[in-house]
Amino acid sequence: MSYTPSFVVADSLDDLHGPTTGEVTLPNHLLWNPPDPFDLDDDKELCAMLRIVLRAAHSLPNSPSTWIVAV
């Protein structure tokens, strides 16, 4: 049996409407033990939050567009 990754692709960049500034606390289904909120004004924290969301995108109950924005 071989591993086949799952991919999630937005129909349009206009569908991506996640937060771009401020603080975000991810729900437990994305991050079991959420740390302090992610400060999206800090590039390292923004990247960490996006990495978590993108890794879980195929299993999100709602579209990952809740968390990702096209810039």
DSSP file (Angstrom, degrees, kcal/mol; ACC not computed):
  #  RESIDUE AA STRUCTURE BP1 BP2  ACC     N-H-->O    O-->H-N    N-H-->O    O-->H-N    TCO  KAPPA ALPHA  PHI   PSI    X-CA   Y-CA   Z-CA
    1    1 A M              0   0    0      0, 0.0     2,-0.3     0, 0.0     0, 0.0   0.000 360.0 360.0 360.0 133.8    0.0    0.0    0.0
    2    2 A S        -     0   0    0      1,-0.0     2,-0.5     2,-0.0     0, 0.0  -0.726 360.0-109.8-106.9 157.6    1.4    3.4   -0.9
    3    3 A Y        -     0   0    0     -2,-0.3    -1,-0.0     2,-0.0     0, 0.0  -0.719  29.6-172.7 -86.2 127.4    0.8    6.8    0.7
    4    4 A T        -     0   0    0     -2,-0.5    -2,-0.0     0, 0.0     2,-0.0  -0.962  18.6-137.8-121.4 113.1   -1.3    9.2   -1.3
    5    5 A P        -     0   0    0      0, 0.0     2,-0.3     0, 0.0    -2,-0.0  -0.316  14.0-128.1 -68.9 152.2   -1.4   12.7    0.2
    6    6 A S        -     0   0    0      2,-0.0     2,-0.4    -2,-0.0    52,-0.2  -0.765  22.7-160.9 -96.9 146.3   -4.7   14.6    0.3
    7    7 A F        -     0   0    0     -2,-0.3     2,-0.5    51,-0.1     0, 0.0  -0.965  10.4-158.2-129.1 146.1   -5.0   18.1   -1.1
    8    8 A V        -     0   0    0     -2,-0.4     2,-0.4    46,-0.1    50,-0.1  -0.992  14.2-175.4-121.6 128.1   -7.4   20.9   -0.6
    9    9 A V        -     0   0    0     -2,-0.5     2,-0.1     0, 0.0    -2,-0.0  -0.987  23.4-126.5-127.8 130.0   -7.6   23.6   -3.2
   10   10 A A        -     0   0    0     -2,-0.4     3,-0.1     1,-0.1     4,-0.0  -0.460  14.4-134.3 -70.3 144.0   -9.8   26.7   -3.0
   11   11 A D  S    S+     0   0    0      1,-0.2     2,-0.3    -2,-0.1    -1,-0.1   0.848  88.8   3.9 -65.6 -33.2  -12.1   27.3   -6.0
   12   12 A S    >   -     0   0    0      1,-0.1     3,-1.7    -3,-0.0     4,-0.3  -0.993  66.6-123.3-151.0 148.4  -11.0   30.9   -6.0
   13   13 A L  G >  S+     0   0    0     -2,-0.3     3,-1.3     1,-0.3    57,-0.4   0.775 111.5  68.8 -63.0 -24.0   -8.6   33.2   -4.1
   14   14 A D  G 3  S+     0   0    0      1,-0.3    -1,-0.3    55,-0.1    56,-0.0   0.709  88.8  64.9 -66.0 -19.1  -11.6   35.3   -3.3
   15   15 A D  G <  S+     0   0    0     -3,-1.7     2,-0.8     1,-0.0    -1,-0.3   0.665  80.8  90.1 -76.3 -16.2  -12.8   32.4   -1.1
   16   16 A L    <   +     0   0    0     -3,-1.3    54,-1.0    -4,-0.3    50,-0.1  -0.723  43.3 149.9 -87.5 109.0   -9.8   32.9    1.2
   17   17 A H  B     +A   69   0A   0     48,-1.3    52,-0.3    -2,-0.8    -1,-0.1  -0.083  17.4 142.1-134.3  35.3  -10.9   35.3    3.9
   18   18 A G        -     0   0    0     50,-1.9    49,-0.2     1,-0.2    50,-0.1  -0.106  59.5 -73.6 -72.4 175.3   -9.0   34.4    7.1
   19   19 A P        -     0   0    0      0, 0.0    50,-0.2     0, 0.0    -1,-0.2  -0.339  36.8-175.9 -71.0 151.2   -7.6   36.9    9.6
   20   20 A T        +     0   0    0      1,-0.2     2,-0.3    -3,-0.1    -2,-0.0   0.548  66.4  24.9-121.4 -17.6   -4.5   39.0    8.7
   21   21 A T  S    S+     0   0    0      2,-0.1    -1,-0.2    20,-0.1     2,-0.1  -0.898  93.6  35.7-141.1 169.5   -3.9   40.9   11.9
   22   22 A G  S    S-     0   0    0     -2,-0.3    18,-2.9    -3,-0.1    19,-0.4  -0.433  92.7 -40.2  86.9-160.1   -4.5   40.6   15.6
   23   23 A E  E     -B   39   0B   0     16,-0.2     2,-0.4    17,-0.1    16,-0.2  -0.853  48.2-169.4-112.2 143.7   -4.6   37.4   17.7
   24   24 A V  E     -B   38   0B   0     14,-2.2    14,-3.5    -2,-0.4     2,-0.6  -0.998   9.2-162.4-133.3 131.1   -6.0   34.0   16.8
   25   25 A T        -     0   0    0     -2,-0.4    11,-0.1    12,-0.3    -2,-0.0  -0.968  24.0-135.8-109.7 119.6   -6.6   31.0   19.0
   26   26 A L        -     0   0    0     -2,-0.6     5,-0.0     1,-0.1    -2,-0.0  -0.447  24.8-106.6 -73.9 146.5   -7.0   27.9   17.0
   27   27 A P    >>  -     0   0    0      0, 0.0     4,-2.0     0, 0.0     3,-2.0  -0.258  33.2-103.1 -68.8 161.8   -9.9   25.5   18.0
   28   28 A N  T 34 S+     0   0    0      1,-0.3    -2,-0.1     2,-0.2     5,-0.0   0.766 117.7  64.8 -59.4 -28.6   -9.0   22.2   19.7
   29   29 A H  T 34 S+     0   0    0      1,-0.2    -1,-0.3     2,-0.1     3,-0.2   0.669 112.3  36.6 -72.7 -11.8   -9.6   20.2   16.5
   30   30 A L  T <4 S+     0   0    0     -3,-2.0     2,-0.4     1,-0.3    -2,-0.2   0.754 134.7  17.3-101.4 -35.8   -6.6   22.0   15.0
   31   31 A L     <  -     0   0    0     -4,-2.0    -1,-0.3     1,-0.1    -2,-0.1  -0.890  67.7-157.3-143.4 106.0   -4.4   22.3   18.0
   32   32 A W  S    S+     0   0    0     -2,-0.4    -1,-0.1     1,-0.3    -4,-0.1   0.880  90.9  27.4 -55.6 -48.8   -5.1   20.1   21.0
   33   33 A N  S    S-     0   0    0     -5,-0.0    -1,-0.3     0, 0.0    -5,-0.0  -0.687  89.0-152.0-114.9  77.3   -3.5   22.1   23.7
   34   34 A P        -     0   0    0      0, 0.0    -6,-0.1     0, 0.0    -9,-0.0  -0.208   6.7-149.8 -56.1 130.1   -3.7   25.7   22.3
   35   35 A P        -     0   0    0      0, 0.0     3,-0.1     0, 0.0    -4,-0.0   0.024  51.4 -46.4 -75.6-164.1   -0.9   27.9   23.5
   36   36 A D  S    S-     0   0    0      1,-0.1     3,-0.1   -11,-0.1   -12,-0.1  -0.243  88.0 -72.8 -56.5 159.7   -1.4   31.6   24.0
   37   37 A P        -     0   0    0      0, 0.0     2,-0.4     0, 0.0   -12,-0.3  -0.187  52.7-105.9 -56.1 149.4   -3.1   33.1   20.9
   38   38 A F  E     -B   24   0B   0    -14,-3.5   -14,-2.2    -3,-0.1     2,-0.9  -0.657  25.6-138.2 -75.8 129.7   -1.0   33.4   17.8
   39   39 A D  E >   -B   23   0B   0     -2,-0.4     3,-2.0   -16,-0.2     7,-0.4  -0.812  13.3-165.0 -90.1 103.8    0.0   37.1   17.1
   40   40 A L  T 3  S+     0   0    0    -18,-2.9    -1,-0.1    -2,-0.9   -17,-0.1   0.590  84.1  68.0 -70.7  -9.3   -0.6   37.4   13.4
   41   41 A D  T 3  S+     0   0    0    -19,-0.4     2,-0.6     1,-0.1    -1,-0.3   0.553  87.8  77.4 -83.0  -7.4    1.4   40.6   13.4
   42   42 A D  S <> S-     0   0    0     -3,-2.0     4,-2.6     1,-0.1     3,-0.3  -0.919  77.7-147.9-102.8 116.5    4.5   38.5   14.2
   43   43 A D  H  > S+     0   0    0     -2,-0.6     4,-2.5     1,-0.2     5,-0.2   0.844  95.9  51.9 -55.2 -39.6    5.7   36.7   11.0
   44   44 A K  H  > S+     0   0    0      2,-0.2     4,-2.0     1,-0.2    -1,-0.2   0.906 112.6  44.6 -66.3 -41.1    7.0   33.7   12.9
   45   45 A E  H  > S+     0   0    0     -3,-0.3     4,-2.4    -6,-0.3    -2,-0.2   0.883 112.0  52.8 -70.7 -37.5    3.7   33.2   14.7
   46   46 A L  H  X S+     0   0    0     -4,-2.6     4,-2.5    -7,-0.4    -2,-0.2   0.937 110.9  47.5 -60.4 -46.7    1.7   33.8   11.5
   47   47 A C  H  X S+     0   0    0     -4,-2.5     4,-2.4    -5,-0.2    -2,-0.2   0.887 111.0  51.5 -62.5 -39.9    3.8   31.1    9.8
   48   48 A A  H  X S+     0   0    0     -4,-2.0     4,-1.9     2,-0.2    -1,-0.2   0.921 111.5  46.8 -63.8 -44.0    3.3   28.7   12.7
   49   49 A M  H  X S+     0   0    0     -4,-2.4     4,-2.2     1,-0.2    -2,-0.2   0.925 113.3  48.3 -64.2 -45.1   -0.4   29.1   12.6
   50   50 A L  H  X S+     0   0    0     -4,-2.5     4,-3.0     1,-0.2     5,-0.2   0.883 108.2  55.2 -64.1 -38.3   -0.6   28.7    8.9
   51   51 A R  H  X S+     0   0    0     -4,-2.4     4,-2.1     2,-0.2    -1,-0.2   0.922 109.3  47.2 -60.3 -44.4    1.6   25.5    9.0
   52   52 A I  H  X S+     0   0    0     -4,-1.9     4,-1.4     2,-0.2    -2,-0.2   0.932 114.4  46.4 -63.1 -46.3   -0.9   24.0   11.5
   53   53 A V  H  X S+     0   0    0     -4,-2.2     4,-0.6     1,-0.2    -2,-0.2   0.917 113.0  48.8 -64.4 -43.9   -3.9   24.9    9.4
   54   54 A L  H >< S+     0   0    0     -4,-3.0     3,-0.6     1,-0.2     4,-0.3   0.871 108.5  53.5 -67.4 -35.9   -2.4   23.7    6.1
   55   55 A R  H 3< S+     0   0    0     -4,-2.1     3,-0.2    -5,-0.2    -1,-0.2   0.832 117.7  37.4 -65.5 -31.0   -1.3   20.4    7.6
   56   56 A A  H >< S+     0   0    0     -4,-1.4     3,-2.0    -3,-0.2     4,-0.4   0.401  85.1 107.1 -99.5   1.7   -4.9   19.7    8.8
   57   57 A A  G X< S+     0   0    0     -4,-0.6     3,-1.1    -3,-0.6    -1,-0.2   0.822  73.7  57.3 -54.7 -38.6   -6.7   21.2    5.8
   58   58 A H  G 3  S+     0   0    0     -4,-0.3    -1,-0.3     1,-0.2    -2,-0.1   0.699 113.2  40.6 -68.4 -17.6   -7.8   17.9    4.4
   59   59 A S  G <  S+     0   0    0     -3,-2.0    -1,-0.2    -4,-0.0    -2,-0.2   0.304  82.5 125.0-113.6   9.4   -9.6   17.0    7.6
   60   60 A L    <   -     0   0    0     -3,-1.1   -30,-0.0    -4,-0.4    -3,-0.0  -0.492  56.4-143.7 -71.6 134.9  -11.2   20.4    8.6
   61   61 A P  S    S+     0   0    0      0, 0.0     2,-0.3     0, 0.0    -1,-0.1   0.841  90.7  35.4 -67.0 -31.0  -14.9   20.2    9.1
   62   62 A N  S    S-     0   0    0      1,-0.1    -2,-0.0    -3,-0.0    -3,-0.0  -0.737 111.5 -75.6-112.9 167.2  -15.1   23.7    7.5
   63   63 A S    >   -     0   0    0     -2,-0.3     3,-1.7     1,-0.2     4,-0.2  -0.298  34.2-126.0 -60.5 143.0  -13.1   25.1    4.7
   64   64 A P  G >> S+     0   0    0      0, 0.0     3,-2.0     0, 0.0     4,-1.2   0.619  99.7  88.5 -64.6  -9.0   -9.5   26.1    5.6
   65   65 A S  G 34 S+     0   0    0      1,-0.3   -48,-1.3     2,-0.2    -2,-0.1   0.679  71.8  72.3 -64.3 -14.5  -10.5   29.5    4.1
   66   66 A T  G <4 S+     0   0    0     -3,-1.7    -1,-0.3     1,-0.2    -3,-0.0   0.815 111.6  27.2 -63.4 -29.5  -11.7   30.4    7.6
   67   67 A W  T <4 S+     0   0    0     -3,-2.0     2,-0.4   -49,-0.2    -2,-0.2   0.568 113.7  68.2-110.9 -13.6   -8.0   30.6    8.6
   68   68 A I     <  -     0   0    0     -4,-1.2   -50,-1.9   -50,-0.1     2,-0.4  -0.884  56.5-167.0-117.1 140.8   -6.2   31.5    5.4
   69   69 A V  B     -A   17   0A   0     -2,-0.4     2,-0.5   -52,-0.3   -52,-0.2  -0.961  21.1-127.4-124.9 144.1   -6.3   34.7    3.4
   70   70 A A              0   0    0    -54,-1.0    -2,-0.0   -57,-0.4   -57,-0.0  -0.793 360.0 360.0 -88.8 126.1   -5.0   35.4   -0.1
   71   71 A V              0   0    0     -2,-0.5    -1,-0.1     0, 0.0   -58,-0.0   0.361 360.0 360.0-121.5 360.0   -2.7   38.4   -0.2
